[in-house]
Amino acid sequence: MNAHEIDYHIYGEEMQYVEIELDPQEGVIAESGSFMMMEDGIKMETIFGDGSQKDSGFFGKILGAGKRILTGESLFMTAFYNNISGKKKVSFASPYPGKIVPIDLMGYQGKFICQKDAFLCAAKGVSIGIEFSKRLGRGLFGGEGFIMQKLEGDGMAFVHAGGTLAEKTLQPGETLRVDTGCIVGFTQDVDYDIEFVGGIKNSIFGGEGLFFAKLRGPGKVYIQSLPFSRLADRVIASAPKAGGKDRGEGSILGGLGNLLDGDNRF
C-alpha cells in the first residue's frame, strides 16, 4: 500500500467525530479546522497540498497546492504523525450536525468523487485533487461548478454529510434525481449530469430550483438531507434584522417569546 494503513472509530450520533489510531511512523492528513484532540506523542505539521507526492520537488508541491485554490480550499493542509513507539490517537470533528462517512478507496477502484467541502481527513498518502466537469450544463448549473474533489489512492478517507445520510447503490441504467446541493459523493462509474425541472409553474413557483442532478448507475451514491448551504440560508433568514429588529418584535407573541428567552429588549 502507498497510503498508511490506519485504524479508526467513529463516535456520536448527531455531532460525530472520528478517532484515528496511528502506529509508529503512521500519519493522517486533514483540512484546517477539523482537528479536535490528540494524545501526547503526535506531531502536527502544516504542509503544502496533501503531501502525497513525495518526490515532486518544490514546483510539484506548489502545483498540487494550487489545485486546492480552484476548489475554494486553503493552500495548506495539516498532517499528524506518530513519531514515538506505541499506538497513539488523534481525533477530527464534524463541522456541523451530520454523519462522517468512511471511504475505503481500495473498495472503489482507487477513486471517489465528492463535493468540494465534504472532505474531512484521510490516511497519509491519499491524494486530494480536483475533478473537472466535462459537461457545460453540469458546470454552469450543477451547484458545485465545474470542479469537484477527487480522492485517489489505496487508503482510508473520511467525508462529512450534513443531516441524515442516504446510501444508494444504483444498478446499471438505474437513475436517481437529486437536489444538486444534497450530493455528498459518488463512485467513479456513476454518470452525473444536470436535468431541467421542466414546466413553467415548477420553474417559477416550485421553490426547488431549476435543475436536478441526474445520477445514472452502476455505482454507489451518498446523499445528505441537510447541505450546509441550506442550513446557512435558514440561519440567515432567522437572524435578527439590522437595528435589532426581528420577526417577532412588535407583536404580543414576540414580546412573550423574548421574556421566556431571557431577552428583555422591547
Secondary structure, DSSP 8 states (H G I E B T S, - for coil): --S---EEEEE-SSS-EEEEEE-TT-EEEE-TT-EEEE-TTEEEEEEETTS--TTSHHHHHHHHHHHHHHTT--SEEEEEEE-SSS-EEEEEE-SSSEEEEEEEGGGGTTEEEE-TT-EEEEETT-EEEEEE-S-HHHHHHSSSTTEEEEEESSSEEEEEEESSEEEEEE-TT-EEEE-GGGEEEEETTSEEEEEE--SHHHHHH-SS-SEEEEEESSEEEEEESS-HHHHHHHHHHHS--GGG--TTTTSHHHHHHHHHTT----
